[in-house]
């Protein structure tokens, strides 16, 4: 193992001195910040479009229900027939025409109302109009059975139950969702690192194998040492690149926010969270009276434990997957032949992200969340989604945390042992596409 540091140093320097590596190291933060600025700009442009809807109200209802807002303007037509209103709407270039006919009662009026547009209307526009009709109908139906307008308005007030722990500490709605998002961010970093730099390990092995340099190297170095050196050296280069990305992207984003007055909420507003999650998070804003309590909850997160666990899961998860990537690189002659083996590797990572998000959002202590946080190929991602809640009471049970790490270590040892056997045979095999059956045979050698 005395030659291992030399191999690690060689692989590290080979990566960081590569021109493409240097270019992408400094170009990627600029592209990432530029993409954020572009999304913010496009969001503003998209939101700046104001739709104008003409309203021809022939009834005695809905006299003041359609009020102009930031996204939609309502223009009232009077003393026009329906055909004249249609022609005027088209001629003036309005988005649509809402026709409310004259009828003795509200129910009949609502059923006969119609929204005319040139093409299929925007969903948000339809939902807004339907909501106005729905609220008016609900109010009228309650009044018909003896509920006054004042009582109806009081019924619309949203109720929020007080939440606290048994020790009397107040709980805040939506905090668990934010914790899961934080943990999911750490898990997503692990997944991206594995996919990007695991591929680097695989391509490095293929290049040396096809150029026959590998035959010279293994004459003085054991295949296991070479494989481990490639994995560690490439991971160190990746960590270096990631560190530069985080620091430079953070500085660039800060400068962009200060210089261009960027509203980052425009980006977060487009996040694909479950509808319940968005409802819960909507109450937590910088100007909300609960903001101070929310910040306090974020400070209560065991950041030292979370970051330490991230490093542990990051190292073990990367070593497991990069060993598989190295074995695949040794088994094939070119990158095209790797396609049949790549999908089974990426599948557990994708499964961990999607299943982890849905299960941890709904129930971080449910059987699905617990199972995926213990399974070694998904635990580096799913367990990190659960860890912001802490370890112990109210968080991840200590036995689950320890079991997860032990299973990862055992899996790492087993996969490295199996990958080394494939690597030892595969690096000297040329001119034949390997199959799963042949890989199984190599494990017996």
NORPESUL-V740447 format. One record per residue. N is the residue number from 0. PSI is psi as a letter, one per 40 degrees, with the letter a starting at -180 (none if undefined). Layout:
N|PSI / N|PSI
//
This chain:
0|e / 1|d / 2|e / 3|d / 4|d / 5|d / 6|d / 7|d / 8|d / 9|d / 10|d / 11|d / 12|d / 13|d / 14|d / 15|d / 16|e / 17|h / 18|d / 19|d / 20|d / 21|d / 22|d / 23|d / 24|d / 25|d / 26|d / 27|d / 28|d / 29|d / 30|d / 31|d / 32|d / 33|d / 34|d / 35|d / 36|d / 37|d / 38|d / 39|d / 40|d / 41|d / 42|d / 43|d / 44|d / 45|d / 46|e / 47|e / 48|h / 49|h / 50|h / 51|h / 52|h / 53|i / 54|h / 55|g / 56|h / 57|e / 58|i / 59|e / 60|i / 61|f / 62|d / 63|f / 64|d / 65|g / 66|h / 67|h / 68|a / 69|d / 70|d / 71|h / 72|h / 73|h / 74|h / 75|h / 76|i / 77|i / 78|f / 79|i / 80|i / 81|d / 82|d / 83|d / 84|d / 85|d / 86|d / 87|d / 88|d / 89|d / 90|d / 91|e / 92|f / 93|i / 94|d / 95|i / 96|h / 97|h / 98|h / 99|h / 100|i / 101|h / 102|i / 103|d / 104|i / 105|d / 106|d / 107|d / 108|d / 109|d / 110|d / 111|e / 112|i / 113|i / 114|h / 115|h / 116|i / 117|d / 118|a / 119|h / 120|i / 121|i / 122|d / 123|d / 124|d / 125|d / 126|d / 127|d / 128|d / 129|d / 130|d / 131|d / 132|d / 133|d / 134|d / 135|d / 136|d / 137|d / 138|d / 139|d / 140|d / 141|d / 142|d / 143|d / 144|e / 145|e / 146|h / 147|i / 148|d / 149|d / 150|d / 151|d / 152|d / 153|d / 154|d / 155|e / 156|h / 157|h / 158|h / 159|h / 160|i / 161|h / 162|h / 163|i / 164|i / 165|d / 166|e / 167|e / 168|h / 169|h / 170|i / 171|h / 172|h / 173|e / 174|d / 175|d / 176|d / 177|d / 178|d / 179|d / 180|d / 181|d / 182|d / 183|d / 184|d / 185|d / 186|d / 187|d / 188|d / 189|d / 190|d / 191|d / 192|d / 193|d / 194|d / 195|d / 196|e / 197|d / 198|d / 199|d / 200|d / 201|d / 202|d / 203|d / 204|d / 205|d / 206|d / 207|d / 208|d / 209|d / 210|e / 211|e / 212|d / 213|d / 214|d / 215|d / 216|d / 217|e / 218|e / 219|e / 220|h / 221|i / 222|d / 223|d / 224|d / 225|d / 226|d / 227|d / 228|d / 229|d / 230|d / 231|d / 232|d / 233|d / 234|d / 235|d / 236|d / 237|d / 238|d / 239|d / 240|d / 241|d / 242|d / 243|d / 244|d / 245|d / 246|d / 247|d / 248|d / 249|d / 250|d / 251|d / 252|d / 253|d / 254|d / 255|d / 256|d / 257|d / 258|d / 259|e / 260|f / 261|h / 262|h / 263|e / 264|d / 265|d / 266|d / 267|d / 268|d / 269|e / 270|h / 271|g / 272|i / 273|i / 274|d / 275|d / 276|d / 277|d / 278|d / 279|d / 280|e / 281|d / 282|e / 283|g / 284|i / 285|d / 286|e / 287|i / 288|e / 289|e / 290|d / 291|d / 292|d / 293|d / 294|d / 295|d / 296|d / 297|d / 298|d / 299|e / 300|h / 301|g / 302|d / 303|d / 304|d / 305|d / 306|d / 307|d / 308|d / 309|d / 310|d / 311|d / 312|d / 313|d / 314|d / 315|d / 316|d / 317|d / 318|d / 319|d / 320|d / 321|d / 322|d / 323|d / 324|d / 325|d / 326|d / 327|d / 328|d / 329|d / 330|d / 331|i / 332|d / 333|i / 334|d / 335|d / 336|e / 337|e / 338|d / 339|e / 340|e / 341|d / 342|d / 343|d / 344|d / 345|d / 346|d / 347|d / 348|d / 349|d / 350|d / 351|d / 352|d / 353|d / 354|d / 355|d / 356|d / 357|d / 358|d / 359|d / 360|d / 361|d / 362|g / 363|e / 364|e / 365|i / 366|d / 367|d / 368|d / 369|d / 370|d / 371|d / 372|e / 373|d / 374|h / 375|d / 376|e / 377|e / 378|d / 379|d / 380|d / 381|d / 382|d / 383|d / 384|d / 385|d / 386|d / 387|e / 388|e / 389|i / 390|h / 391|a / 392|h / 393|e / 394|a / 395|h / 396|i / 397|d / 398|d / 399|d / 400|d / 401|d / 402|d / 403|d / 404|d / 405|d / 406|d / 407|d / 408|d / 409|d / 410|d / 411|d / 412|d / 413|d / 414|d / 415|d / 416|d / 417|d / 418|d / 419|d / 420|d / 421|d / 422|d / 423|d / 424|d / 425|d / 426|e / 427|e / 428|h / 429|i / 430|e / 431|h / 432|h / 433|i / 434|i / 435|d / 436|d / 437|d / 438|d / 439|d / 440|d / 441|d / 442|d / 443|e / 444|none
//
